[in-house]
Amino acid sequence: MILKRDEPLAPRTSYRIGGTAEYFFIPERMEEVSQAMSYCRAKGLELRVLGGGTNVLVGDRGWPAVLSLERFKHTDAFGPYAKAEAGASFPAFVKKLADNSSKGAEALCGIPGTVGGALLMNAGGHYGEIGEFVKRVKVAEPDGRLVTLERDQCGFRYRDSDLKNRIILSADFEFPEGDRDEIRSRMRDIFQQKKASQPLHSHSAGCVFKNPPGLAAGRMIDECGFKGARIGGAAVSALHANFLTNDDHASAADMLELISKIRGQVKERHGVELELEIKVWS
Ligand SMILES: Cc1cc2nc3c(=O)[nH]c(=O)nc-3n(C[C@H](O)[C@H](O)[C@H](O)COP(=O)(O)OP(=O)(O)OC[C@H]3O[C@@H](n4cnc5c(N)ncnc54)[C@H](O)[C@@H]3O)c2cc1C
């Protein structure tokens, strides 16, 4: 196992924000995941997993103990079946699914990060979510036991799952067969829609807030006049008000202040408490 000390976390996140990890574990064998867990338990440290860092706001003081599954990247797709290790790139896995004519892959395009992060978040969008296609997930339980969970034990729901507090190691999937050209063409359309409506070239973590049932968080934020608003280096995207961007060396404190201001005004104007979609590590 590789153990790095005082590892900077900002370059490992899409926001490019955050302090360091005092302990940064990179297991090279699956058993080492449980070893890192028991090491942290013994030291009283809460171990967190960093995937692609595309849905995390790391605090300015960092996080004491972090684990990366970047050595576990194997994926495979054959007929209706597919499998992936948690550290695999999610976009590369989705491309492999499309090449394999796996229907449903089109709904998962344009989502950065890793397979592990996508499973924990039940990543997806208007046209579908990854959890729909899961058969089983292999996890390390908080006590270090390796366990296989069937799909109905994972509690997949809108941008959430019951996989929290566990370390996701790998998953098996099943997809209906589709037409490869149709899937690819649909993917291009969905990607174009995203390109036109999201600041894909800025440092962001995607949508910051979940959409409340039947409502669009971005529209409510826009109606409060926030597009283009900024605090320090943190800004509300002019393209999509639910995307907050790090435009100029923003700190986590800048971002959290902007989040708090948005929440306050949306509550005042719309009477709605916005719930965070991103994970804040502070
Ligand atoms: C430009 C942009 C567009 C986006 N568009 C979308 C979209 O369309 N739909 C969507 O759903 N999301 C979207 N996102 C958000 C993000 O990409 C997804 O939530 C993604 O699935 C997160 O994966 P990650 O590996 O980066 O997770 P991270 O950000 O690293 O982690 C997210 C959470 O998952 C946990 N985690 C990660 N890996 C594991 C693991 N192996 N075991 C246990 N816990 C783990 C982390 O501890 C953290 O709590 C977007 C983000 C960006 C920057």
PDBQT file of the ligand as one rigid body, heavy atoms in Angstrom, charges set to zero:
ROOT
HETATM    1  C1  LIG A 301     -19.091  19.312 -14.980  1.00  0.00    +0.000 C 
HETATM    2  C2  LIG A 301     -19.807  18.326 -14.096  1.00  0.00    +0.000 A 
HETATM    3  C3  LIG A 301     -20.989  17.745 -14.528  1.00  0.00    +0.000 A 
HETATM    4  C4  LIG A 301     -21.668  16.833 -13.715  1.00  0.00    +0.000 A 
HETATM    5  N1  LIG A 301     -22.824  16.278 -14.176  1.00  0.00    +0.000 NA
HETATM    6  C5  LIG A 301     -23.463  15.360 -13.416  1.00  0.00    +0.000 A 
HETATM    7  C6  LIG A 301     -24.660  14.730 -13.900  1.00  0.00    +0.000 A 
HETATM    8  O1  LIG A 301     -25.120  14.975 -15.011  1.00  0.00    +0.000 OA
HETATM    9  N2  LIG A 301     -25.272  13.832 -13.087  1.00  0.00    +0.000 N 
HETATM   10  C7  LIG A 301     -24.782  13.512 -11.846  1.00  0.00    +0.000 A 
HETATM   11  O2  LIG A 301     -25.372  12.675 -11.155  1.00  0.00    +0.000 OA
HETATM   12  N3  LIG A 301     -23.662  14.095 -11.369  1.00  0.00    +0.000 NA
HETATM   13  C8  LIG A 301     -22.992  15.002 -12.114  1.00  0.00    +0.000 A 
HETATM   14  N4  LIG A 301     -21.855  15.596 -11.634  1.00  0.00    +0.000 N 
HETATM   15  C9  LIG A 301     -21.406  15.296 -10.254  1.00  0.00    +0.000 C 
HETATM   16  C10 LIG A 301     -20.374  14.154 -10.155  1.00  0.00    +0.000 C 
HETATM   17  O3  LIG A 301     -19.638  14.045 -11.356  1.00  0.00    +0.000 OA
HETATM   18  C11 LIG A 301     -21.027  12.811  -9.843  1.00  0.00    +0.000 C 
HETATM   19  O4  LIG A 301     -21.711  12.852  -8.615  1.00  0.00    +0.000 OA
HETATM   20  C12 LIG A 301     -19.986  11.692  -9.810  1.00  0.00    +0.000 C 
HETATM   21  O5  LIG A 301     -20.648  10.457  -9.871  1.00  0.00    +0.000 OA
HETATM   22  C13 LIG A 301     -19.086  11.735  -8.578  1.00  0.00    +0.000 C 
HETATM   23  O6  LIG A 301     -18.057  10.765  -8.760  1.00  0.00    +0.000 OA
HETATM   24  P1  LIG A 301     -16.612  10.977  -8.142  1.00  0.00    +0.000 P 
HETATM   25  O7  LIG A 301     -15.832   9.753  -8.369  1.00  0.00    +0.000 OA
HETATM   26  O8  LIG A 301     -16.011  12.236  -8.642  1.00  0.00    +0.000 OA
HETATM   27  O9  LIG A 301     -16.970  11.105  -6.612  1.00  0.00    +0.000 OA
HETATM   28  P2  LIG A 301     -16.273  12.030  -5.534  1.00  0.00    +0.000 P 
HETATM   29  O10 LIG A 301     -16.605  13.456  -5.829  1.00  0.00    +0.000 OA
HETATM   30  O11 LIG A 301     -14.856  11.684  -5.379  1.00  0.00    +0.000 OA
HETATM   31  O12 LIG A 301     -17.061  11.572  -4.237  1.00  0.00    +0.000 OA
HETATM   32  C14 LIG A 301     -18.446  11.800  -4.094  1.00  0.00    +0.000 C 
HETATM   33  C15 LIG A 301     -18.910  11.040  -2.858  1.00  0.00    +0.000 C 
HETATM   34  O13 LIG A 301     -18.767   9.652  -3.121  1.00  0.00    +0.000 OA
HETATM   35  C16 LIG A 301     -17.915   9.058  -2.146  1.00  0.00    +0.000 C 
HETATM   36  N5  LIG A 301     -17.170   8.006  -2.824  1.00  0.00    +0.000 N 
HETATM   37  C17 LIG A 301     -16.448   8.088  -3.964  1.00  0.00    +0.000 A 
HETATM   38  N6  LIG A 301     -15.955   6.887  -4.289  1.00  0.00    +0.000 NA
HETATM   39  C18 LIG A 301     -16.364   6.032  -3.329  1.00  0.00    +0.000 A 
HETATM   40  C19 LIG A 301     -16.169   4.642  -3.084  1.00  0.00    +0.000 A 
HETATM   41  N7  LIG A 301     -15.457   3.858  -3.897  1.00  0.00    +0.000 N 
HETATM   42  N8  LIG A 301     -16.738   4.104  -1.974  1.00  0.00    +0.000 NA
HETATM   43  C20 LIG A 301     -17.465   4.865  -1.125  1.00  0.00    +0.000 A 
HETATM   44  N9  LIG A 301     -17.677   6.172  -1.292  1.00  0.00    +0.000 NA
HETATM   45  C21 LIG A 301     -17.140   6.751  -2.391  1.00  0.00    +0.000 A 
HETATM   46  C22 LIG A 301     -17.048  10.176  -1.611  1.00  0.00    +0.000 C 
HETATM   47  O14 LIG A 301     -16.566   9.880  -0.312  1.00  0.00    +0.000 OA
HETATM   48  C23 LIG A 301     -18.051  11.321  -1.625  1.00  0.00    +0.000 C 
HETATM   49  O15 LIG A 301     -18.892  11.258  -0.500  1.00  0.00    +0.000 OA
HETATM   50  C24 LIG A 301     -21.156  16.501 -12.429  1.00  0.00    +0.000 A 
HETATM   51  C25 LIG A 301     -19.949  17.088 -11.996  1.00  0.00    +0.000 A 
HETATM   52  C26 LIG A 301     -19.276  17.986 -12.822  1.00  0.00    +0.000 A 
HETATM   53  C27 LIG A 301     -17.981  18.579 -12.346  1.00  0.00    +0.000 C 
ENDROOT
TORSDOF 0
